[in-house]
């Protein structure tokens, strides 16, 4: 009783499983890339919102306490720095840091 290897059915099943695995890995990479791009877009939109509303008296992060108050006469139009603590939407994602790292790695590989 000597066997020359696994039966043909097992080889076909293994080949099918490998193809399925490769397809699933490719799909996962595409989903990860889409997630990283989406989180980068959220980060950018959030930053532009915070920049635009910082001087207008309020936003949903800092509140609208100064919205109805007239601006002081000696208003300096200096840019208010947006901190990571202000980025409520970006930092609430569980995969935010991973997406930033993946996006940075993707950008470096394109250069």
Secondary structure, DSSP 8 states (H G I E B T S, - for coil): ----SS-HHHHHHHHHHHHHHHHHHHHHHHHHHHHHHHHHHHHHHHHHHHHHHHTTT-BTTTBSTTSSS---TT---------GGG-HHHHT-TTHHHHHHHHHHHHHHH-
